[in-house]
Amino acid sequence: PKRITISHVYSEDNKGDAALLSVLLSDIKKVYPKAKLTILTLDSVPVRHTFEGVPVKKSFMYYSLNKFRSRPMTLMNALFVMNTTAIWAYAKRTFGISIPLPKKLAEVCRIYKNSDLILPVGGGYLRSQKKGIGSLLNVGQLLHPYLIASMLGKPTILYTQSVGPFASKPEKWLVKRVLNTCVAAAIIREEVS
């Protein structure tokens, strides 16, 4: 791959998250030393921010969760982001057209479209947060980039992931369905996952 996108980066301020990201970058550079890398984060980062020399951009989930303070508006915005970008990816793959998107979402979509490989950073984020619709929405947002990549025909490989536990059967079903259909390979950290 010439262009690799590292997704699902939570915070480089957290030393554990930063260490996982640093190890992943080191591993990628050993195997693909000439690949152009991009990091997508849930953090607010300044323009032209880098981590170990790799450009860091805001992710779909960042734009879903940080536009409004109101929980109902955040829910509506998250559904808007997930649905419009999924429609964009479907139209791009099926008809070769780009439907109009807000500028910031269009930038993230272009990153996915131009990538040869998607590597979500390792960790234990693919799980329930708590019971209820908020937890289901959170799981949906975590899986959304896998769906976008799959719709665009871009392989996703999970790097040292923990999966679960889940608070509800719908969450477990959704994760199982998406991982089995949208992920090319997975390195899982422990047997229970």
VONUVEX-403850 format. One record per residue: residue in one letter; x, y, z of N, C-alpha, C, CB in turn. Coordinates in pm, whole numbers, padded with zeros to 5 digits, always signed. Glycine has a CB too. Layout:
BEGIN
AXYZXYZXYZXYZ...
This chain:
BEGIN
P+00081-00120+00000+00000+00000+00000+00085+00126+00000-00092+00000+00119K+00043+00223-00078+00115+00350-00084+00060+00450+00017+00106+00409-00224R-00069+00440+00049-00131+00532+00145-00205+00451+00250-00229+00631+00073I-00168+00473+00376-00228+00399+00488-00290+00499+00584-00121+00311+00561T-00415+00472+00621-00484+00556+00718-00495+00480+00849-00624+00598+00667I-00451+00545+00956-00462+00489+01091-00580+00557+01157-00327+00509+01174S-00683+00480+01187-00806+00538+01242-00824+00504+01389-00927+00489+01162H-00929+00562+01447-00972+00533+01584-00868+00572+01690-01004+00387+01596V-00789+00673+01662-00692+00720+01760-00766+00810+01859-00572+00798+01692Y-00758+00774+01986-00832+00848+02088-00758+00972+02134-00862+00759+02207S-00643+00956+02193-00574+01072+02249-00426+01044+02259-00632+01109+02387E-00347+01130+02201-00203+01114+02217-00157+01171+02352-00129+01183+02103D-00246+01241+02421-00213+01291+02555-00211+01179+02658-00312+01400+02598N-00289+01073+02634-00289+00956+02721-00166+00873+02684-00422+00873+02706K-00079+00848+02780+00047+00779+02751+00027+00638+02695+00132+00772+02876G-00076+00566+02743-00102+00432+02691-00147+00437+02546-00208+00361+02775D-00239+00528+02513-00285+00543+02375-00170+00587+02285-00401+00644+02367A-00088+00679+02335+00026+00727+02256+00126+00614+02230+00097+00844+02328A+00146+00527+02329+00239+00415+02312+00187+00317+02206+00260+00342+02446L+00055+00286+02211-00002+00198+02109+00015+00256+01969-00151+00174+02137L-00010+00385+01957+00004+00452+01828+00149+00452+01782-00049+00595+01835S+00241+00478+01873+00383+00482+01840+00433+00345+01791+00464+00527+01961V+00389+00239+01858+00429+00103+01818+00372+00071+01680+00382-00002+01922L+00246+00107+01658+00185+00081+01527+00260+00155+01417+00037+00124+01527L+00292+00282+01439+00367+00358+01339+00502+00293+01311+00388+00503+01387S+00570+00250+01416+00700+00184+01399+00686+00056+01317+00762+00152+01537D+00584-00025+01349+00561-00149+01275+00530-00123+01127+00447-00228+01338I+00446-00023+01101+00411+00010+00962+00535+00055+00885+00304+00119+00957K+00614+00141+00947+00732+00195+00879+00836+00087+00850+00795+00305+00964K+00841-00018+00932+00932-00129+00905+00889-00207+00781+00941-00222+01027V+00757-00230+00769+00705-00312+00661+00683-00231+00533+00575-00377+00703Y+00635-00107+00549+00604-00020+00435+00675+00115+00452+00449+00001+00420P+00807+00118+00438+00882+00240+00469+00848+00360+00380+01029+00212+00458K+00794+00337+00262+00765+00448+00171+00618+00490+00172+00804+00410+00030A+00536+00422+00252+00392+00453+00254+00368+00591+00317+00315+00345+00333K+00272+00662+00260+00228+00790+00315+00122+00759+00421+00172+00888+00202L+00143+00807+00542+00054+00776+00653-00029+00898+00692+00134+00726+00774T-00151+00872+00737-00239+00974+00793-00305+00915+00916-00347+01022+00689I-00315+00994+01022-00380+00953+01147-00512+01027+01159-00288+00982+01271L-00619+00952+01190-00750+01013+01217-00781+00997+01366-00862+00947+01129T-00810+01109+01432-00826+01109+01577-00962+01161+01621-00718+01192+01640L-01001+01124+01741-01121+01177+01804-01091+01306+01878-01181+01075+01898D-00965+01342+01891-00922+01463+01961-00938+01587+01875-00778+01451+02005S-00947+01700+01941-00939+01828+01872-00790+01856+01852-01010+01943+01953V-00748+01869+01728-00607+01895+01699-00597+02018+01610-00540+01772+01631P-00490+02094+01626-00474+02211+01539-00441+02170+01395-00364+02302+01594V-00463+02261+01304-00428+02238+01163-00279+02209+01154-00467+02361+01075R-00243+02117+01066-00104+02075+01042-00037+02009+01164-00021+02195+00999H-00118+01953+01253-00064+01881+01368-00005+01747+01321-00174+01858+01476T+00102+01705+01384+00162+01575+01352+00190+01498+01481+00292+01594+01270F+00202+01368+01466+00246+01279+01573+00360+01197+01515+00130+01186+01628E+00478+01213+01571+00599+01146+01520+00615+01168+01370+00593+00995+01551G+00582+01290+01326+00600+01328+01186+00487+01289+01093+00724+01268+01136V+00381+01226+01146+00268+01182+01065+00153+01282+01083+00222+01036+01103P+00093+01330+00973-00019+01424+00985-00137+01364+01062-00066+01469+00847V-00196+01444+01150-00311+01403+01230-00431+01488+01188-00282+01417+01383K-00540+01422+01154-00664+01488+01112-00779+01442+01202-00696+01458+00962K-00885+01521+01205-01003+01484+01283-01084+01378+01209-01090+01609+01312S-01144+01287+01286-01217+01173+01231-01367+01202+01218-01196+01050+01317F-01439+01109+01156-01584+01117+01149-01643+01134+01289-01641+00993+01081M-01596+01053+01383-01654+01054+01518-01630+01189+01586-01594+00941+01603Y-01517+01251+01560-01493+01385+01615-01602+01480+01568-01353+01438+01574Y-01629+01480+01438-01730+01571+01383-01871+01533+01428-01723+01572+01231S-01894+01407+01460-02025+01365+01510-02051+01419+01650-02034+01212+01511L-01950+01415+01735-01971+01440+01878-01939+01581+01925-01889+01345+01955N-01875+01661+01845-01825+01789+01898-01885+01914+01837-01680+01794+01878K-01994+01901+01766-02054+02019+01705-02154+02088+01798-02123+01981+01575F-02226+02008+01878-02331+02062+01965-02306+02021+02110-02469+02013+01919R-02359+02101+02203-02352+02066+02345-02473+01985+02389-02341+02192+02431S-02584+02007+02323-02708+01939+02357-02701+01792+02315-02829+02010+02291R-02743+01702+02405-02740+01559+02373-02833+01524+02257-02779+01477+02496P-02956+01577+02254-03042+01545+02138-02982+01595+02006-03181+01606+02158M-02922+01712+02007-02860+01765+01884-02737+01682+01846-02822+01913+01903T-02662+01638+01945-02546+01553+01918-02591+01421+01856-02464+01527+02048L-02699+01365+01908-02755+01242+01851-02795+01264+01706-02876+01194+01933M-02866+01371+01679-02909+01401+01542-02789+01424+01451-03001+01525+01541N-02688+01494+01501-02569+01519+01420-02494+01390+01391-02476+01619+01492A-02483+01302+01491-02414+01174+01470-02486+01092+01363-02407+01093+01603L-02618+01089+01370-02694+01016+01267-02676+01080+01131-02842+01011+01304F-02672+01213+01126-02648+01284+01000-02511+01247+00942-02657+01437+01022V-02408+01252+01025-02272+01221+00978-02265+01078+00926-02169+01241+01092M-02316+00983+01003-02307+00843+00961-02387+00818+00832-02359+00751+01073N-02507+00872+00824-02591+00847+00707-02541+00917+00581-02732+00890+00735T-02505+01044+00592-02463+01116+00471-02331+01062+00417-02449+01265+00501T-02239+01026+00505-02111+00973+00455-02129+00832+00398-02007+00971+00568A-02222+00754+00455-02251+00622+00397-02315+00636+00259-02343+00540+00491I-02405+00730+00244-02466+00755+00112-02358+00802+00015-02580+00861+00123W-02268+00889+00061-02158+00937-00024-02074+00818-00071-02070+01040+00053A-02035+00730+00023-01950+00616-00013-02021+00522-00110-01908+00538+00115Y-02149+00499-00089-02226+00414-00180-02231+00475-00320-02369+00392-00126A-02261+00604-00327-02269+00672-00458-02133+00673-00527-02320+00817-00441K-02027+00693-00451-01892+00696-00508-01857+00560-00565-01788+00738-00402R-01880+00455-00489-01842+00319-00532-01933+00269-00645-01848+00223-00413T-02063+00293-00634-02159+00237-00728-02169+00316-00858-02294+00231-00664F-02174+00449-00846-02198+00534-00963-02079+00622-01002-02317+00620-00939G-01974+00622-00917-01857+00706-00946-01882+00854-00928-01811+00681-01086I-01983+00889-00850-02013+01031-00828-01993+01067-00681-02157+01064-00871S-01963+01193-00657-01950+01245-00521-02069+01333-00491-01817+01323-00502I-02150+01293-00396-02259+01381-00356-02201+01490-00265-02373+01301-00283P-02261+01606-00263-02208+01715-00181-02214+01682-00032-02285+01845-00208L-02108+01715+00038-02098+01697+00182-02042+01825+00244-02008+01574+00219P-02065+01847+00372-01994+01957+00437-01844+01939+00420-02032+01965+00588K-01773+02048+00407-01630+02048+00372-01547+01955+00462-01574+02190+00382K-01570+01960+00592-01488+01880+00685-01514+01731+00669-01514+01923+00830L-01641+01694+00648-01672+01552+00625-01618+01505+00491-01824+01529+00632A-01626+01593+00391-01572+01559+00259-01423+01531+00266-01600+01672+00158E-01351+01606+00351-01207+01582+00366-01179+01444+00423-01144+01690+00457V-01255+01403+00525-01236+01269+00583-01272+01162+00481-01322+01252+00712C-01380+01184+00406-01417+01088+00301-01307+01074+00196-01548+01132+00233R-01246+01184+00159-01136+01179+00060-01017+01099+00114-01089+01321+00023I-00990+01114+00244-00880+01037+00304-00908+00887+00288-00862+01074+00456Y-01030+00845+00318-01065+00704+00302-01059+00662+00155-01206+00677+00358K-01114+00743+00067-01116+00711-00076-00975+00694-00133-01191+00819-00153N-00882+00776-00087-00745+00775-00140-00654+00674-00070-00685+00912-00129S-00703+00610+00035-00621+00514+00110-00618+00379+00040-00675+00498+00253D-00509+00309+00058-00496+00172+00010-00522+00071+00121-00357+00149-00048L-00511+00117+00248-00526+00029+00363-00571+00113+00482-00393-00048+00395I-00665+00060+00559-00711+00124+00682-00667+00036+00799-00868+00144+00682L-00597+00097+00895-00549+00025+01013-00599+00097+01139-00392+00015+01014P-00711+00053+01196-00752+00110+01324-00647+00078+01431-00892+00057+01367V-00612+00178+01509-00510+00160+01612-00559+00056+01713-00478+00295+01684G-00465-00015+01772-00500-00117+01869-00561-00059+01995-00380-00198+01905G-00629-00143+02070-00687-00097+02195-00809-00176+02235-00723+00048+02186G-00880-00121+02332-00998-00187+02385-01122-00102+02373-00976-00224+02528Y-01130-00021+02269-01243+00071+02255-01366+00008+02192-01200+00190+02174L-01354-00107+02130-01465-00169+02058-01549-00251+02157-01414-00258+01941R-01628-00176+02238-01706-00236+02346-01819-00141+02384-01617-00268+02468S-01907-00190+02470-02014-00106+02522-01957-00004+02620-02124-00192+02590Q-02024+00109+02627-01988+00207+02728-02080+00194+02848-01994+00350+02670K-02208+00178+02822-02310+00156+02923-02435+00109+02850-02338+00286+03009K-02538+00077+02923-02660+00030+02858-02735+00146+02795-02750-00043+02958G-02818+00112+02697-02907+00212+02640-02871+00251+02499-02908+00332+02726I-02952+00342+02444-02936+00386+02306-02804+00458+02284-03052+00476+02267G-02754+00528+02388-02625+00597+02375-02511+00501+02351-02598+00679+02500S-02515+00387+02418-02411+00287+02399-02419+00226+02259-02423+00177+02505L-02541+00198+02213-02559+00144+02079-02510+00243+01973-02707+00108+02054L-02540+00372+01994-02493+00475+01902-02341+00482+01903-02554+00611+01938N-02280+00473+02021-02134+00476+02030-02072+00360+01952-02089+00470+02177V-02126+00240+01971-02075+00124+01898-02094+00145+01747-02148-00006+01944G-02209+00198+01709-02233+00226+01567-02132+00324+01509-02373+00281+01548Q-02098+00426+01587-02000+00523+01539-01860+00462+01529-01996+00645+01632L-01827+00372+01619-01697+00304+01611-01689+00214+01488-01672+00222+01737L-01802+00153+01450-01804+00063+01335-01821+00138+01203-01917-00038+01350H-01875+00257+01207-01903+00335+01086-01783+00346+00992-01948+00474+01126P-01662+00378+01040-01548+00386+00947-01516+00253+00878-01426+00433+01020Y-01543+00140+00946-01522+00009+00882-01617-00006+00764-01542-00106+00984L-01742+00039+00783-01841+00032+00676-01803+00122+00559-01980+00071+00728I-01758+00243+00589-01718+00336+00483-01603+00276+00402-01676+00473+00543A-01503+00224+00472-01388+00163+00403-01434+00046+00316-01283+00115+00505S-01521-00038+00369-01571-00153+00294-01649-00109+00171-01658-00241+00383M-01735-00009+00188-01813+00041+00075-01724+00097-00035-01911+00148+00122L-01609+00151+00002-01515+00207-00095-01418+00102-00148-01438+00321-00033G-01429-00022-00098-01340-00129-00143-01200-00121-00084-01331-00127-00292K-01188-00059+00034-01058-00044+00100-01046-00147+00211-01040+00099+00156P-00941-00226+00213-00926-00326+00319-00898-00261+00455-00814-00424+00284T-00959-00320+00558-00935-00279+00696-00874-00396+00770-01067-00230+00765I-00768-00371+00842-00704-00473+00924-00699-00421+01067-00561-00508+00872L-00761-00495+01158-00759-00456+01299-00625-00495+01360-00876-00523+01377Y-00564-00400+01427-00431-00419+01485-00443-00429+01636-00337-00303+01445T-00409-00542+01690-00410-00571+01834-00533-00515+01905-00286-00515+01899Q-00646-00573+01873-00775-00527+01927-00824-00617+02039-00879-00521+01817S-00893-00554+02133-00981-00626+02226-01122-00594+02181-00956-00584+02378V-01211-00693+02188-01349-00674+02143-01441-00715+02257-01379-00756+02013G-01531-00623+02297-01628-00649+02401-01575-00606+02537-01664-00795+02404P-01657-00625+02638-01790-00684+02641-01897-00587+02591-01822-00731+02782F-02016-00643+02566-02129-00565+02515-02246-00573+02611-02170-00613+02376A-02317-00461+02624-02428-00452+02718-02557-00507+02661-02449-00308+02760S-02563-00523+02529-02689-00569+02470-02663-00663+02353-02774-00450+02424K-02763-00744+02322-02753-00834+02208-02745-00758+02076-02872-00929+02206P-02819-00647+02058-02805-00573+01932-02662-00522+01908-02900-00455+01931E-02594-00478+02013-02456-00433+01997-02366-00549+01955-02403-00369+02127K-02380-00660+02024-02299-00778+01992-02325-00824+01849-02328-00892+02091W-02453-00828+01809-02488-00868+01673-02428-00772+01571-02640-00874+01656L-02438-00642+01597-02387-00541+01504-02236-00553+01487-02423-00400+01553V-02164-00567+01597-02018-00580+01590-01980-00706+01514-01957-00582+01731K-02044-00817+01547-02015-00944+01478-02038-00931+01328-02101-01058+01535R-02151-00873+01291-02187-00857+01150-02085-00770+01076-02327-00796+01136V-02051-00656+01134-01958-00564+01067-01818-00623+01060-01955-00428+01140L-01770-00681+01169-01635-00738+01166-01625-00852+01066-01594-00787+01305N-01730-00934+01058-01727-01048+00966-01742-01008+00820-01835-01145+01002T-01798-00891+00792-01819-00852+00652-01728-00739+00605-01961-00812+00633C-01674-00658+00696-01600-00538+00654-01452-00541+00688-01661-00418+00718V-01407-00639+00763-01267-00643+00807-01196-00758+00738-01258-00657+00962A-01083-00727+00672-01009-00828+00598-00932-00923+00690-00912-00760+00501A-00882-00869+00801-00804-00950+00896-00804-00878+01030-00657-00973+00845A-00778-00954+01135-00776-00895+01270-00671-00964+01355-00915-00904+01337I-00596-00884+01425-00505-00934+01528-00577-00906+01661-00359-00865+01521I-00616-01012+01730-00694-00999+01852-00603-01024+01972-00815-01099+01852R-00623-00943+02077-00529-00943+02189-00546-01057+02288-00541-00816+02262E-00669-01110+02303-00688-01214+02403-00799-01308+02360-00721-01153+02539E-00801-01426+02418-00893-01532+02379-01039-01492+02393-00867-01655+02460V-01075-01422+02499-01215-01387+02523-01271-01299+02411-01229-01317+02657S-01188-01217+02351-01232-01134+02238-01261-01220+02117-01127-01027+02203
